[in-house]
Amino acid sequence: MRTQRFITIVCLLLWTVAHLHAYEKRDLLQKEVDFEKVKSALIMEQKWVPYPDYSDRAGWDKLLGDYKEKYIRKGESYLDYEWKVVKATDYLEFGRSGDRAIMESPFGKNNSALGSLFMAEMAEGKGRFVDQIINGVFASCEMTSWALSAHLGLQKVGGCFPSYEEHVIDLGSGNLASQLSWIYYYLKPSFDKVNPLISKRLRHELQVRILDTYMNEDHFWWMAFNLKPGGLVNNWNPWCNFNVLQCFFLLENDRDKLAKAVYRTMTSVDHFINYTHGDGGCEEGPSYWGHAAGKMYDYLQMLSDGTGGKVSVFDQPIIKNMGEYIARSYVGNGWVVNFADASAKGGGDADLIFRYGKAVESPLMMNYAAYLKSLSDKDGIPSGDPFRLFQTLLSREELEGMSADYQAPGYSWYPETEFCYMTNKNGFFVATKGGYNNESHNHNDAGTFSLYLNTTPIFIDAGVGTYTRQTFSSERYSIWTMQSNYHNLPMVNGVPQQFGSEFRATDVHFDPRRMYFSANIATAYPAEANVKKWVRSYQLGKNSLKIEDSFSLDKADKPNQVNFLTWGKVDVSVPGVVTVEVNGEKVRMTYNKSAFTPNVETIRLDDPRLSNVWGEQVCRISLNANKQLLSGSYTYTITTIK
């Protein structure tokens, strides 16, 4: 039996490499245009920039509208800002304790201050904020590295302490560099009036840290230039490439050099699109959509702008599918389907979703964006990186004029990513998944589900706590939120699922007529689970959700344990019945009382990233099998209680 299982796992691993990572050599960008066409299409000397010149006060008044004074007031709050110093020990702390925030907090505060001062100066245009902006620029230029301590392992020398001998392009350095590039583009003349060395220094730092580094290095994993079979390409790829593209478009005015850089970014971003399933599902979850598909949209939009629309793949179905995922993953009332490291709260950036939807001609996305916008803070102002902020200002009136007519689809099925969402008219929203246990931001959760009633989460995925060194290390699966036994899944023979590409669901099916989803999750468990078959199925009826586990084992060493996670009030006092109440919504789950003994474990949430969503605690309901069976089936039926 063990020999046969070993052969099965080997065959499955080979299949996984070939299919599950979904790497399909589409190369959409490179097939759209070759290098020479890119070179000839480039709009030089920043003439592609669709925003007013610094001196065009009427243009900025029109672009900013009622936001103008708000940007000025916000900038004024930083006129006396004391620029933070990121100390050597702040970097070292990541290696010592795993703490990222001690370095990222002062760095982030400086960058936010700089962005607010920049927007205030663009709004007012009188030079009142220029000296303080210069202070921020100078402070940035004096830093050894713009990369985050947690990412300095990208250095050839490794570690978490910045090396003066090399530069790293990561999320932190890219975000700051793109902001500084816009500052250079708009404020160089103002800086030169103070002292030409200021803009000269800034231009030099951007050249050596970003432009030269991008063209001369290919060892950064996110570039995917050295991608191995089964290798990961996630949100870092479009995010970093977009930041780099901004820098080149805003700084480089040699056509040959610019063309080489732009085409290099295209070959890199093609790897991200190639890696993504054709169904467009974001395996990183909705929280990461804005950094994954959303940053890809930003990249594609800038690429189109910088080439006069001659380089565009917005008409490709996969690009549209990637966009619509964010609308389809919205449950309601601020709740989203949160597989992987995603948070369960947050519907996305309405303005970004609208622009993306318009580009791919998706009424679903545009209506969803209008709906989100209707819920947003009317007194707030657009924020974020300069490109998104400027793009929001350009399209805000069009979005504000749209009707907020959004309705969630009856179901959404991602046959390659293996996500499935089902709804009924009685307020149930069920999210299920197959998948494999090496997805980006992976949790060991093949076959799990989440259940919402009238948009309120009932059975949940806890998500992820505050990121530390342990989160992305060999210690990741020592964290309870990553483990299958703290998802809505069984422990088979007392054994949880295991991490790895070969540990996955098979025979994944969805029947929209029956609202029925099933997956064999046996191969998501290691050999010691001794499981031949474990088919987990979900059927959504008019008034119920029926969950069934049908199984066959080689050995029955320990009792099976079937777990359900909730943040509600739990009552298991009646044999065969579990009731869960959350914020006035109440369900009853029935099970075979002779087959199981229930247990409820309370998990205190001390991490604010979790407690801000779920409160002080969550509960794990465990149905512990009374008999050790080699085969059989368990059924759990969930209905509403009025």
Secondary structure, 3 states (H helix, E strand, C coil): CHHHHHHHHHHHHHHHHHHHCCCCCCCHHHHHCCHHHHHHHCCCCCCCCCCCCCCCHHHHHHHHHHHHHHHHHHHHCCCCCCCCCCCHHHHHHHHHHCCCHHHHHHHHHHHHHHHHHHHHHHHHCCCCCHHHHHHHHHHHHCCCCCCCHHHHHHCCCCCCCCCCCCCCCCHHHHHHHHHHHHHHHHHHHHHHHHCHHHHHHHHHHHHHHHHHHHHHCCCCHHHCCCCCCCCCCCCHHHHHHHHHHHHHHHHCCCHHHHHHHHHHHHHHHHHHHHHCCCCCCCCCCHHHHCCCHHHHHHHHHHHHHHCCCCCCCCCCHHHHHHHHHHHHCEEECCEECCCCCCCCECCCCHHHHHHHHHHHCCHHHHHHHHHHHHHCCCCCCCCCCHHHHHHHHHHHHHHHCCCCCCCCCCEEEECCCCEEEEECCCCEEEEEECCEECCCCCCCCCCCEEEEECCEEEECCCCCCCCCHHHHCCCHHHCHHHCHHHCCCEEECCECCCCEEEEECEEEEEECCCCEEEEECHHHCCHHHCEEEEEEEEEECCCEEEEEEEEEECCCCCCCEEEEEECCEEECCCCCEEEEEECCEEEEEECCCCCEEEEEEEEECCCHHHHHHHCCEEEEEEEEECCCCCEEEEEEEEEECC
